[in-house]
Amino acid sequence: MTAPVSVFWFRRDLRLDDNTGLAAALMSGRPVLPLFIFDTTILSRLEDHDDARVGFIHDAIEGMQKRLVAQGSTLLVLHGDPLLLFQDLLSQYNIAAVYANEDYEPAARARDESLAARFGEANIGFHLLKDTVLFHKNEIVKDDGRPYSVFTPYYNRWRKALSDQPPVAVDCSAQATAFWKNPLLPVPGLSQLGFQKSHKSIDIAQPERLLIERYHETRDTPAVRGTTRLGVHLRFGTIGIRTVVRSAVDLNETFLKELAWREFFVQQLWHHPRLAQACFKPEYENIAWRNDEEEFRLWCEGRTGYPLVDAGMRELASTGFMHNRVRMIAASFLVKHLLIDWRWGAAWFAQHLLDYELSSNSGNWQWVAGCGCDAAPYFRIFNPTAQAKRWDAAGTYISQWIPEWNSPSYPAPIVDHALATKRCLEAYKQGLGSRSRFIK
């Protein structure tokens, strides 16, 4: 029997620096076998063979592989169902413990619970560490232990906890010699995974200091590069949350608050896993959605006749990104103007957004629909024409994505704003009944 090893399982933490779980594994006193699994239960749900997210992950693990090889180790990269793959690994290695960082999504939790049971039967420790958020589970709750459902008091406590416990980077370099000295193992190519190189690209550069400093001034203007585009890096962990928060604390409170919103939604999903598909406010399940499939198709294709909505949808289709202000306007249009179930839009975003996170996606769509925790009131209906005049007055952003704008080939609006607003309010009133009595 070979000497016992610790496995560190990379998941949403694709970096060798400031990685909580990796540091714990390296300090276990045993050689550490670094592992990444292309999970086929996830890959099978992806519709595009050129999904840029898979390419991004592939590039990230190849970068880690180069660094590990330089240290005399190598990353073991597997492709398949984690439960079956670990069964094989237990027969190949003398595994004493498995380390990983926590994942708070319902499917990931179910997977980890199954693995914990299997490891327990084999007397193998399974250690899950906090890494993708600063505060998790029951760390930021009310005095009575219940989770917050309103953001402002959550943020006040989150902010105080941050002041009391400033984020500190985790040093992984000091124990780097503990990596398992494997023979060189190749990283499977994208074609071996059933994917190809995407035409979409993900900006891997860290944001400039000036961009964070001016975030509160530039974040609502879609025609300029005024947001950090760190979402995809936080989603896959190529940048650690502690690094980002330290910058935000020093440079911009507005940006810091957006990071807190991310953790707020993570907490909501942890305490209420049903929020992946169900309304936080159950009474909103009574809304009679129109769910017109043709109108949904036009929204997806960016051909609603409302330029700012269409520009955002076309930007999403072309790049996998959509400006945050435009996301809100496009989502509101689908739910309020077309009366299409927010879950349809959430599923479309999940399929196409490179920075997709289940908790934030569900939380933000429910915010727009009025059915989520601390959501916008249901009677708040964005006027997409007024929003375009406010945030893209010169039409710079719209022109970039709609070359036929202001020409006969651009479609007329598929719905009148005033009529859609009236129809929406009536549908919500009927669905909510007495709860909407305060609306005149």
C-alpha positions as CSV (number, residue, x, y, z in Angstrom):
1,M,0.0,0.0,0.0
2,T,1.3,3.4,-0.9
3,A,1.7,6.2,1.6
4,P,-1.6,8.0,2.5
5,V,-2.4,11.1,0.6
6,S,-4.8,14.0,0.9
7,V,-6.8,14.9,-2.2
8,F,-7.7,18.5,-2.9
9,W,-10.6,18.8,-5.2
10,F,-10.7,22.0,-7.2
11,R,-14.3,23.1,-8.1
12,R,-15.2,26.7,-8.0
13,D,-11.8,27.8,-6.8
14,L,-9.5,27.6,-9.9
15,R,-6.4,29.2,-8.4
16,L,-3.3,28.1,-6.4
17,D,-3.2,31.3,-4.3
18,D,-5.4,32.4,-1.4
19,N,-7.3,29.2,-1.5
20,T,-8.7,28.1,1.9
21,G,-9.3,24.5,1.2
22,L,-6.1,24.0,-0.7
23,A,-4.2,25.5,2.2
24,A,-5.9,23.2,4.7
25,A,-5.0,20.2,2.5
26,L,-1.3,21.3,2.2
27,M,-1.1,21.6,6.0
28,S,-2.6,18.1,6.5
29,G,0.9,16.6,6.9
30,R,0.4,14.3,3.9
31,P,1.3,14.7,0.2
32,V,-1.6,16.4,-1.6
33,L,-3.0,15.1,-4.9
34,P,-4.6,18.0,-6.8
35,L,-7.7,17.0,-8.6
36,F,-10.2,18.6,-11.0
37,I,-13.2,16.8,-12.5
38,F,-15.1,17.9,-15.6
39,D,-18.4,16.8,-14.1
40,T,-20.5,15.2,-16.9
41,T,-23.7,15.7,-14.8
42,I,-23.1,19.5,-15.4
43,L,-21.7,19.3,-18.9
44,S,-24.6,17.3,-20.2
45,R,-26.9,20.2,-19.4
46,L,-25.0,22.6,-21.6
47,E,-26.6,23.1,-25.0
48,D,-23.8,24.7,-26.9
49,H,-20.7,22.7,-27.9
50,D,-18.8,26.0,-27.9
51,D,-19.8,27.1,-24.4
52,A,-17.2,29.6,-23.5
53,R,-17.5,28.7,-19.8
54,V,-16.0,25.3,-20.5
55,G,-13.1,26.9,-22.4
56,F,-12.6,29.4,-19.6
57,I,-12.3,26.5,-17.1
58,H,-10.0,24.6,-19.4
59,D,-7.7,27.6,-19.7
60,A,-7.7,28.1,-16.0
61,I,-6.7,24.5,-15.2
62,E,-4.0,24.6,-17.9
63,G,-2.6,27.6,-16.2
64,M,-2.6,25.8,-12.8
65,Q,-1.1,22.8,-14.5
66,K,1.9,24.8,-15.7
67,R,2.6,26.1,-12.2
68,L,2.2,22.7,-10.7
69,V,4.6,21.1,-13.2
70,A,7.1,23.7,-12.3
71,Q,6.8,22.6,-8.7
72,G,7.3,18.9,-9.6
73,S,3.6,18.0,-9.3
74,T,0.7,17.8,-11.8
75,L,-3.0,18.2,-11.8
76,L,-5.1,15.0,-12.1
77,V,-7.9,16.0,-14.5
78,L,-10.8,13.5,-14.9
79,H,-14.0,13.5,-16.9
80,G,-17.2,11.9,-15.6
81,D,-19.5,11.5,-12.6
82,P,-17.7,12.5,-9.4
83,L,-19.3,9.7,-7.4
84,L,-18.1,7.1,-9.8
85,L,-14.7,8.6,-10.3
86,F,-14.0,8.8,-6.6
87,Q,-14.9,5.1,-6.4
88,D,-12.1,4.4,-8.8
89,L,-9.7,6.8,-7.1
90,L,-10.2,5.0,-3.8
91,S,-8.9,1.8,-5.4
92,Q,-5.9,3.6,-7.0
93,Y,-4.7,5.7,-4.1
94,N,-4.4,5.4,-0.4
95,I,-6.6,8.4,0.3
96,A,-6.8,9.5,3.9
97,A,-8.8,12.6,3.4
98,V,-10.5,14.7,0.7
99,Y,-10.5,18.5,0.9
100,A,-12.7,20.9,-1.1
101,N,-14.3,24.3,-0.7
102,E,-18.0,24.6,0.0
103,D,-20.5,25.0,-2.8
104,Y,-23.9,26.2,-1.7
105,E,-26.1,25.3,-4.6
106,P,-28.7,22.6,-4.0
107,A,-27.4,20.1,-6.6
108,A,-23.8,20.6,-5.3
109,R,-25.0,20.1,-1.7
110,A,-26.7,16.8,-2.6
111,R,-23.6,15.6,-4.4
112,D,-21.4,16.4,-1.4
113,E,-23.8,14.7,1.0
114,S,-23.6,11.6,-1.1
115,L,-19.9,11.7,-1.2
116,A,-19.7,12.4,2.5
117,A,-21.6,9.2,3.1
118,R,-19.4,7.2,0.8
119,F,-16.2,8.6,2.4
120,G,-17.6,7.9,5.8
121,E,-18.1,4.3,5.0
122,A,-14.4,4.1,3.9
123,N,-13.3,6.0,7.1
124,I,-12.0,8.9,4.9
125,G,-12.3,12.4,6.1
126,F,-14.2,14.9,3.9
127,H,-13.4,18.4,4.8
128,L,-15.4,21.3,3.2
129,L,-14.0,24.8,3.8
130,K,-15.5,28.3,3.3
131,D,-13.8,30.1,0.4
132,T,-16.3,31.5,-2.2
133,V,-17.9,33.9,0.3
134,L,-16.7,35.9,3.3
135,F,-19.6,34.9,5.5
136,H,-21.8,31.9,5.0
137,K,-24.7,29.8,6.4
138,N,-25.5,31.2,9.9
139,E,-22.7,33.7,10.2
140,I,-24.8,36.7,9.3
141,V,-28.3,36.2,10.8
142,K,-30.7,38.1,13.0
143,D,-30.4,38.1,16.7
144,D,-32.9,35.2,16.9
145,G,-30.9,33.1,14.5
146,R,-33.2,33.5,11.5
147,P,-31.8,34.6,8.1
148,Y,-32.3,38.1,6.9
149,S,-34.9,38.6,4.1
150,V,-34.2,42.3,3.7
151,F,-30.9,43.5,2.3
152,T,-30.2,46.7,4.3
153,P,-30.1,45.2,7.8
154,Y,-28.2,42.2,6.4
155,Y,-25.6,44.6,4.8
156,N,-25.3,46.6,8.1
157,R,-24.4,43.4,10.0
158,W,-22.3,42.1,7.1
159,R,-20.4,45.3,7.0
160,K,-19.8,45.3,10.8
161,A,-18.6,41.7,10.6
162,L,-16.2,42.7,7.8
163,S,-14.8,45.5,9.9
164,D,-14.4,43.2,12.9
165,Q,-12.8,40.5,10.7
166,P,-11.0,42.0,7.8
167,P,-10.3,39.5,5.1
168,V,-6.8,38.0,5.1
169,A,-5.3,36.1,2.2
170,V,-4.5,32.5,2.8
171,D,-0.9,31.6,2.1
172,C,-0.6,28.4,0.0
173,S,3.0,28.9,-1.1
174,A,4.8,28.0,2.1
175,Q,3.6,24.4,1.9
176,A,3.9,24.0,-1.9
177,T,6.4,21.2,-1.5
178,A,3.6,19.0,-0.1
179,F,2.1,18.5,-3.6
180,W,2.1,14.9,-4.7
181,K,4.9,14.1,-7.1
182,N,2.9,12.5,-9.9
183,P,4.2,11.6,-13.3
184,L,3.1,14.3,-15.8
185,L,-0.6,13.8,-16.5
186,P,-2.1,15.6,-19.6
187,V,-5.1,17.9,-19.3
188,P,-7.8,16.5,-21.7
189,G,-8.5,18.8,-24.7
190,L,-11.8,20.5,-25.3
191,S,-12.6,18.1,-28.1
192,Q,-12.2,15.1,-25.7
193,L,-14.8,16.8,-23.5
194,G,-17.2,17.1,-26.4
195,F,-16.6,20.9,-26.8
196,Q,-14.8,23.2,-29.1
197,K,-13.1,26.6,-28.8
198,S,-15.8,29.3,-28.4
199,H,-15.9,32.5,-30.5
200,K,-16.8,34.3,-27.2
201,S,-14.0,35.5,-25.1
202,I,-13.7,36.1,-21.4
203,D,-11.6,39.0,-20.1
204,I,-9.0,37.4,-17.8
205,A,-7.4,40.7,-16.8
206,Q,-8.0,42.0,-13.3
207,P,-9.8,45.4,-13.3
208,E,-7.9,48.5,-13.1
209,R,-7.8,50.4,-9.9
210,L,-9.5,53.4,-11.5
211,L,-12.4,51.3,-12.7
212,I,-13.2,50.3,-9.1
213,E,-12.7,53.8,-7.8
214,R,-15.2,55.2,-10.3
215,Y,-17.6,52.3,-10.2
216,H,-20.4,54.3,-8.6
217,E,-20.1,56.9,-11.4
218,T,-19.8,54.6,-14.4
219,R,-21.7,51.4,-13.6
220,D,-25.0,52.4,-15.1
221,T,-23.8,53.6,-18.5
222,P,-23.8,50.6,-20.9
223,A,-21.8,52.4,-23.7
224,V,-18.7,52.6,-21.5
225,R,-16.5,50.0,-19.8
226,G,-17.8,51.0,-16.4
227,T,-18.2,47.7,-14.6
228,T,-15.5,45.3,-13.4
229,R,-16.7,42.1,-15.2
230,L,-15.4,40.1,-12.2
231,G,-18.5,38.0,-12.1
232,V,-17.1,35.1,-14.1
233,H,-13.9,35.1,-12.1
234,L,-15.8,35.0,-8.8
235,R,-18.1,32.2,-10.2
236,F,-15.1,30.0,-11.1
237,G,-12.7,31.2,-8.4
238,T,-9.9,32.4,-10.6
239,I,-9.9,35.5,-8.3
240,G,-10.6,35.0,-4.6
241,I,-13.4,36.9,-2.9
242,R,-11.0,38.1,-0.2
243,T,-8.8,39.8,-2.8
244,V,-11.7,41.5,-4.4
245,V,-13.3,42.6,-1.1
246,R,-10.0,44.1,0.1
247,S,-9.9,46.3,-3.0
248,A,-13.5,47.3,-2.6
249,V,-13.0,48.3,1.1
250,D,-10.2,50.6,0.1
251,L,-11.6,52.0,-3.1
252,N,-15.4,52.0,-3.4
253,E,-18.3,51.3,-1.0
254,T,-20.8,51.0,-3.8
255,F,-18.9,48.2,-5.4
256,L,-18.5,46.6,-1.9
257,K,-22.3,46.7,-1.5
258,E,-22.7,44.7,-4.8
259,L,-20.4,42.0,-3.4
260,A,-22.6,41.9,-0.3
261,W,-25.7,41.5,-2.5
262,R,-23.9,38.4,-4.0
263,E,-23.5,37.0,-0.5
264,F,-27.0,37.9,0.5
265,F,-28.4,35.8,-2.4
266,V,-26.0,32.9,-1.6
267,Q,-27.4,33.0,1.9
268,Q,-31.0,33.0,0.7
269,L,-30.4,30.0,-1.5
270,W,-28.6,28.2,1.3
271,H,-31.5,28.7,3.7
272,H,-34.3,28.3,1.1
273,P,-33.1,25.9,-1.6
274,R,-36.5,26.1,-3.2
275,L,-35.6,29.6,-4.5
276,A,-33.8,28.0,-7.4
277,Q,-37.3,27.5,-9.0
278,A,-39.9,28.9,-6.5
279,C,-41.0,32.4,-5.5
280,F,-39.8,33.6,-2.1
281,K,-43.2,35.0,-1.7
282,P,-45.6,32.1,-2.3
283,E,-48.6,34.2,-3.2
284,Y,-46.8,35.3,-6.4
285,E,-47.2,31.7,-7.7
286,N,-50.8,32.8,-8.4
287,I,-49.8,35.2,-11.1
288,A,-51.5,34.2,-14.4
289,W,-48.5,34.4,-16.8
290,R,-49.3,34.8,-20.5
291,N,-46.2,32.9,-21.5
292,D,-46.5,33.7,-25.2
293,E,-43.8,31.5,-26.9
294,E,-43.5,33.8,-30.0
295,E,-43.0,36.9,-27.9
296,F,-40.5,35.0,-25.8
297,R,-38.6,34.1,-29.0
298,L,-38.5,37.7,-30.1
299,W,-37.2,38.8,-26.7
300,C,-34.5,36.1,-26.9
301,E,-33.5,37.3,-30.4
302,G,-33.5,41.0,-29.5
303,R,-36.4,41.9,-31.8
304,T,-39.0,43.4,-29.5
305,G,-38.9,46.8,-31.1
306,Y,-37.5,48.4,-27.9
307,P,-33.9,49.3,-28.7
308,L,-32.3,49.1,-25.3
309,V,-33.9,45.7,-24.5
310,D,-32.9,44.4,-28.0
311,A,-29.3,45.7,-27.7
312,G,-28.9,43.9,-24.4
313,M,-30.2,40.6,-25.7
314,R,-28.0,40.8,-28.8
315,E,-25.0,41.7,-26.7
316,L,-25.7,38.6,-24.6
317,A,-26.1,36.3,-27.6
318,S,-22.9,37.6,-29.2
319,T,-20.6,37.9,-26.1
320,G,-22.1,36.0,-23.2
321,F,-22.2,39.3,-21.3
322,M,-24.9,41.9,-20.7
323,H,-24.5,45.2,-18.9
324,N,-26.0,45.1,-15.4
325,R,-28.4,48.0,-15.9
326,V,-29.6,46.6,-19.2
327,R,-30.1,43.2,-17.6
328,M,-32.6,44.8,-15.2
329,I,-34.4,46.5,-18.0
330,A,-34.5,43.5,-20.3
331,A,-35.7,41.3,-17.4
332,S,-38.4,43.8,-16.4
333,F,-39.6,43.9,-20.0
334,L,-40.0,40.2,-20.2
335,V,-41.8,39.8,-16.9
336,K,-43.9,43.0,-16.8
337,H,-44.5,44.0,-20.4
338,L,-44.9,40.5,-21.8
339,L,-46.1,38.8,-18.6
340,I,-43.8,35.9,-19.2
341,D,-42.8,33.8,-16.1
342,W,-39.5,35.0,-14.6
343,R,-38.3,31.4,-14.7
344,W,-38.2,31.4,-18.5
345,G,-35.9,34.4,-18.5
346,A,-33.8,33.0,-15.7
347,A,-33.3,29.8,-17.7
348,W,-32.3,31.8,-20.8
349,F,-29.7,33.8,-18.8
350,A,-28.4,30.6,-17.2
351,Q,-27.8,29.2,-20.6
352,H,-26.0,32.2,-22.0
353,L,-24.4,34.3,-19.3
354,L,-20.8,33.5,-18.8
355,D,-20.9,34.9,-15.3
356,Y,-24.1,32.9,-14.4
357,E,-24.5,32.0,-10.7
358,L,-27.7,30.3,-9.6
359,S,-28.2,32.3,-6.4
360,S,-27.7,35.7,-8.0
361,N,-29.6,34.8,-11.2
362,S,-32.6,33.5,-9.3
363,G,-32.4,36.3,-6.7
364,N,-32.2,39.1,-9.3
365,W,-35.0,37.7,-11.5
366,Q,-37.2,37.4,-8.4
367,W,-36.3,41.0,-7.5
368,V,-37.5,42.2,-10.8
369,A,-40.6,40.1,-10.7
370,G,-41.4,41.4,-7.2
371,C,-41.7,37.9,-5.8
372,G,-38.3,37.7,-4.1
373,C,-36.8,38.7,-0.8
374,D,-36.4,42.5,-0.6
375,A,-37.8,42.7,-4.1
376,A,-38.8,45.7,-6.1
377,P,-42.6,46.4,-5.6
378,Y,-44.5,44.7,-8.3
379,F,-46.0,47.9,-9.6
380,R,-42.5,49.3,-10.5
381,I,-42.4,48.9,-14.2
382,F,-39.5,50.3,-16.1
383,N,-40.3,52.3,-19.2
384,P,-37.7,51.0,-21.7
385,T,-37.9,54.0,-23.9
386,A,-37.3,56.4,-20.9
387,Q,-34.5,54.2,-19.7
388,A,-32.8,54.4,-23.1
389,K,-33.0,58.2,-23.0
390,R,-31.5,58.3,-19.6
391,W,-28.7,55.8,-19.8
392,D,-27.9,55.8,-23.6
393,A,-29.0,59.2,-24.7
394,A,-26.7,59.3,-27.7
395,G,-27.7,55.8,-28.7
396,T,-24.0,54.7,-28.7
397,Y,-24.7,51.3,-27.0
398,I,-27.9,50.7,-29.0
399,S,-26.1,51.5,-32.3
400,Q,-23.3,49.1,-31.5
401,W,-25.7,46.1,-31.2
402,I,-28.5,47.2,-33.6
403,P,-27.0,48.4,-36.9
404,E,-30.5,48.6,-38.4
405,W,-31.8,50.9,-35.7
406,N,-33.7,53.8,-37.0
407,S,-34.2,52.1,-40.4
408,P,-37.3,50.5,-41.9
409,S,-35.9,47.0,-41.2
410,Y,-36.0,47.5,-37.4
411,P,-39.3,46.1,-36.0
412,A,-42.0,48.1,-34.5
413,P,-42.7,47.5,-30.7
414,I,-44.4,44.2,-30.1
415,V,-46.4,45.7,-27.3
416,D,-47.5,49.3,-26.3
417,H,-45.9,50.4,-23.0
418,A,-49.0,52.0,-21.6
419,L,-51.2,49.0,-22.4
420,A,-48.6,46.5,-21.2
421,T,-48.3,48.4,-17.9
422,K,-52.1,48.3,-17.4
423,R,-52.3,44.7,-18.3
424,C,-49.4,43.8,-15.9
425,L,-51.0,45.7,-12.9
426,E,-54.3,43.9,-13.5
427,A,-52.6,40.5,-13.7
428,Y,-50.7,41.1,-10.5
429,K,-53.7,42.4,-8.6
430,Q,-55.8,39.4,-9.6
431,G,-53.0,37.0,-8.6
432,L,-52.2,38.7,-5.3
433,G,-55.8,39.5,-4.3
434,S,-56.1,41.4,-1.1
435,R,-52.4,41.8,-0.8
436,S,-52.6,44.4,-3.7
437,R,-55.4,46.5,-2.2
438,F,-53.1,49.4,-1.5
439,I,-52.7,50.0,-5.3
440,K,-55.2,52.5,-6.7
